Amino acid sequence: MPGHRGRRVRGTAAAVVAMAALTASQAPGAVPAGAAAPARGQVPVEDGPSVSGDAPYRTELPPLRTGQRAGSRAAAAEVGGALPVSVFGAYRRAEERLAHEAPGCRLRWQLLAAIGQVESGQARGGRVTSDGTTVAPILGPRLDGVAFALIRDTDGGAHDGDTAYDRAVGPMQFIPSTWARWGADGNGDGRADPNNVFDAALAAGR
């Protein structure tokens, strides 16, 4: 019925507006959803605050359906403008690995891309080496209980360089104790490194 459909459309629009307002109220410095994506090579996230909510981030997410055959050159080109190729490959590889390891999960690479955007601005705009390791460390704030949660050191500073308190590490911002449980080798080099986007993406998926 036209009237019912109209009410449903208006209700959906109202929900979207409400969610946008809620997101803006909870994320100081957040960029409006319609804002342009950072230019190629621009550093979107600085060291420091991450998932805690006070770092600027884009609210638009990669499209769930690309309209292109998965794995095709065209599909990579379509997302390349908003998502660096250097991290896109890591998300797709994690999706493929988990399709075999945990098919019931049905993890999509877009979910990993959304996490990567909020946590580190896609590894600072794709600034990773050829094997996927970040060019410079990406560290969250010191979790000393002052401005953020209190998490005392759990890794002897091995991952975050801090022997007193923990800090979130890498493009997916893993707390060292969480990495100790879920860390993964996503690029097949025989080691699990939270600073490597292939490893971090697989670990986040798991």
C-alpha positions as a Python dict, from the first residue, in 0.01 Angstrom:
ca = {
    (1, 'M'): (0, 0, 0),
    (2, 'P'): (140, 344, -94),
    (3, 'G'): (62, 500, 243),
    (4, 'H'): (224, 218, 436),
    (5, 'R'): (530, 222, 210),
    (6, 'G'): (563, 598, 254),
    (7, 'R'): (553, 568, 631),
    (8, 'R'): (814, 294, 618),
    (9, 'V'): (1046, 505, 400),
    (10, 'R'): (1003, 806, 628),
    (11, 'G'): (1071, 586, 931),
    (12, 'T'): (1389, 452, 774),
    (13, 'A'): (1505, 803, 688),
    (14, 'A'): (1438, 918, 1043),
    (15, 'A'): (1638, 625, 1179),
    (16, 'V'): (1932, 713, 955),
    (17, 'V'): (1924, 1076, 1070),
    (18, 'A'): (1904, 968, 1433),
    (19, 'M'): (2199, 731, 1392),
    (20, 'A'): (2404, 1005, 1226),
    (21, 'A'): (2328, 1240, 1514),
    (22, 'L'): (2417, 973, 1769),
    (23, 'T'): (2743, 896, 1592),
    (24, 'A'): (2836, 1264, 1582),
    (25, 'S'): (2757, 1307, 1951),
    (26, 'Q'): (2976, 1012, 2048),
    (27, 'A'): (3274, 1086, 1828),
    (28, 'P'): (3425, 1431, 1880),
    (29, 'G'): (3601, 1544, 1566),
    (30, 'A'): (3423, 1291, 1348),
    (31, 'V'): (3403, 1388, 983),
    (32, 'P'): (3051, 1414, 835),
    (33, 'A'): (2950, 1112, 627),
    (34, 'G'): (2942, 1319, 311),
    (35, 'A'): (3296, 1446, 351),
    (36, 'A'): (3550, 1361, 84),
    (37, 'A'): (3796, 1080, 148),
    (38, 'P'): (4155, 1180, 235),
    (39, 'A'): (4377, 1239, -65),
    (40, 'R'): (4611, 957, -164),
    (41, 'G'): (4917, 959, 61),
    (42, 'Q'): (4753, 1182, 324),
    (43, 'V'): (4795, 1062, 682),
    (44, 'P'): (4440, 1017, 817),
    (45, 'V'): (4523, 907, 1174),
    (46, 'E'): (4798, 1018, 1409),
    (47, 'D'): (4965, 813, 1682),
    (48, 'G'): (4762, 813, 1999),
    (49, 'P'): (4385, 776, 2045),
    (50, 'S'): (4223, 500, 1844),
    (51, 'V'): (3913, 296, 1914),
    (52, 'S'): (3860, 486, 2239),
    (53, 'G'): (3645, 732, 2046),
    (54, 'D'): (3828, 1063, 2034),
    (55, 'A'): (4016, 1020, 1706),
    (56, 'P'): (3867, 1158, 1382),
    (57, 'Y'): (3743, 895, 1141),
    (58, 'R'): (3539, 867, 825),
    (59, 'T'): (3185, 743, 874),
    (60, 'E'): (3127, 620, 520),
    (61, 'L'): (3221, 256, 463),
    (62, 'P'): (3326, 57, 155),
    (63, 'P'): (3027, -80, -42),
    (64, 'L'): (2909, -425, 61),
    (65, 'R'): (2858, -525, -303),
    (66, 'T'): (3110, -407, -559),
    (67, 'G'): (2911, -524, -859),
    (68, 'Q'): (3224, -690, -994),
    (69, 'R'): (3340, -1050, -995),
    (70, 'A'): (3527, -1121, -671),
    (71, 'G'): (3901, -1108, -716),
    (72, 'S'): (3882, -938, -1053),
    (73, 'R'): (4109, -650, -1152),
    (74, 'A'): (3797, -432, -1195),
    (75, 'A'): (3687, -498, -837),
    (76, 'A'): (4025, -390, -703),
    (77, 'A'): (4014, -77, -914),
    (78, 'E'): (3669, 14, -786),
    (79, 'V'): (3768, 14, -420),
    (80, 'G'): (4118, 148, -479),
    (81, 'G'): (4016, 513, -448),
    (82, 'A'): (3884, 474, -93),
    (83, 'L'): (4083, 172, 17),
    (84, 'P'): (4459, 141, -42),
    (85, 'V'): (4552, -162, -250),
    (86, 'S'): (4817, -254, 8),
    (87, 'V'): (4552, -324, 272),
    (88, 'F'): (4275, -438, 39),
    (89, 'G'): (4479, -749, -41),
    (90, 'A'): (4513, -830, 329),
    (91, 'Y'): (4139, -804, 391),
    (92, 'R'): (4057, -1022, 90),
    (93, 'R'): (4314, -1284, 192),
    (94, 'A'): (4169, -1298, 544),
    (95, 'E'): (3818, -1336, 399),
    (96, 'E'): (3936, -1627, 180),
    (97, 'R'): (4121, -1798, 467),
    (98, 'L'): (3820, -1780, 696),
    (99, 'A'): (3586, -1902, 422),
    (100, 'H'): (3777, -2232, 452),
    (101, 'E'): (3854, -2230, 825),
    (102, 'A'): (3515, -2110, 952),
    (103, 'P'): (3266, -2109, 662),
    (104, 'G'): (2971, -2058, 897),
    (105, 'C'): (3112, -1718, 996),
    (106, 'R'): (3066, -1573, 645),
    (107, 'L'): (3310, -1294, 719),
    (108, 'R'): (3321, -1029, 446),
    (109, 'W'): (3631, -822, 375),
    (110, 'Q'): (3420, -506, 405),
    (111, 'L'): (3384, -565, 779),
    (112, 'L'): (3761, -583, 819),
    (113, 'A'): (3794, -266, 609),
    (114, 'A'): (3548, -89, 837),
    (115, 'I'): (3748, -192, 1144),
    (116, 'G'): (4074, -91, 978),
    (117, 'Q'): (3933, 251, 890),
    (118, 'V'): (3823, 332, 1245),
    (119, 'E'): (4131, 186, 1412),
    (120, 'S'): (4412, 327, 1199),
    (121, 'G'): (4276, 498, 887),
    (122, 'Q'): (4371, 185, 686),
    (123, 'A'): (4725, 167, 828),
    (124, 'R'): (4765, 541, 777),
    (125, 'G'): (4652, 535, 420),
    (126, 'G'): (4822, 207, 328),
    (127, 'R'): (5171, 293, 453),
    (128, 'V'): (5297, -64, 471),
    (129, 'T'): (5596, -246, 323),
    (130, 'S'): (5568, -508, 49),
    (131, 'D'): (5508, -782, 309),
    (132, 'G'): (5234, -580, 481),
    (133, 'T'): (5427, -446, 781),
    (134, 'T'): (5355, -86, 879),
    (135, 'V'): (5627, 161, 783),
    (136, 'A'): (5614, 313, 1133),
    (137, 'P'): (5458, 175, 1453),
    (138, 'I'): (5090, 254, 1506),
    (139, 'L'): (5033, 277, 1880),
    (140, 'G'): (4725, 366, 2077),
    (141, 'P'): (4734, 574, 2396),
    (142, 'R'): (4904, 447, 2710),
    (143, 'L'): (4640, 257, 2907),
    (144, 'D'): (4741, 397, 3244),
    (145, 'G'): (4393, 454, 3386),
    (146, 'V'): (4408, 833, 3352),
    (147, 'A'): (4222, 914, 3029),
    (148, 'F'): (4162, 554, 2925),
    (149, 'A'): (4120, 209, 3080),
    (150, 'L'): (4388, 78, 3316),
    (151, 'I'): (4568, -219, 3161),
    (152, 'R'): (4906, -292, 3311),
    (153, 'D'): (5181, -437, 3094),
    (154, 'T'): (5118, -793, 2973),
    (155, 'D'): (5395, -840, 2714),
    (156, 'G'): (5706, -694, 2876),
    (157, 'G'): (5693, -420, 2615),
    (158, 'A'): (5759, -668, 2333),
    (159, 'H'): (5488, -528, 2105),
    (160, 'D'): (5422, -178, 2235),
    (161, 'G'): (5759, -80, 2384),
    (162, 'D'): (5598, -4, 2721),
    (163, 'T'): (5694, -218, 3022),
    (164, 'A'): (5455, -46, 3262),
    (165, 'Y'): (5123, -29, 3075),
    (166, 'D'): (4978, -179, 2760),
    (167, 'R'): (4901, 14, 2440),
    (168, 'A'): (4697, -98, 2141),
    (169, 'V'): (4927, -200, 1856),
    (170, 'G'): (4917, -209, 1477),
    (171, 'P'): (4664, -136, 1203),
    (172, 'M'): (4387, -326, 1383),
    (173, 'Q'): (4489, -193, 1728),
    (174, 'F'): (4530, -513, 1924),
    (175, 'I'): (4596, -501, 2298),
    (176, 'P'): (4904, -724, 2355),
    (177, 'S'): (4710, -966, 2577),
    (178, 'T'): (4443, -1006, 2309),
    (179, 'W'): (4711, -1060, 2045),
    (180, 'A'): (4863, -1332, 2264),
    (181, 'R'): (4541, -1529, 2222),
    (182, 'W'): (4429, -1441, 1869),
    (183, 'G'): (4752, -1346, 1690),
    (184, 'A'): (4784, -1508, 1347),
    (185, 'D'): (5027, -1546, 1059),
    (186, 'G'): (4834, -1408, 764),
    (187, 'N'): (5119, -1362, 516),
    (188, 'G'): (5288, -1699, 563),
    (189, 'D'): (5625, -1575, 688),
    (190, 'G'): (5618, -1799, 995),
    (191, 'R'): (5551, -1528, 1253),
    (192, 'A'): (5250, -1346, 1392),
    (193, 'D'): (5307, -970, 1404),
    (194, 'P'): (5034, -723, 1509),
    (195, 'N'): (5213, -457, 1302),
    (196, 'N'): (5158, -659, 983),
    (197, 'V'): (4826, -589, 813),
    (198, 'F'): (4793, -946, 679),
    (199, 'D'): (4848, -1093, 1025),
    (200, 'A'): (4629, -836, 1197),
    (201, 'A'): (4343, -873, 947),
    (202, 'L'): (4334, -1252, 989),
    (203, 'A'): (4352, -1221, 1366),
    (204, 'A'): (4070, -966, 1367),
    (205, 'G'): (3859, -1195, 1151),
    (206, 'R'): (3917, -1488, 1380),
}
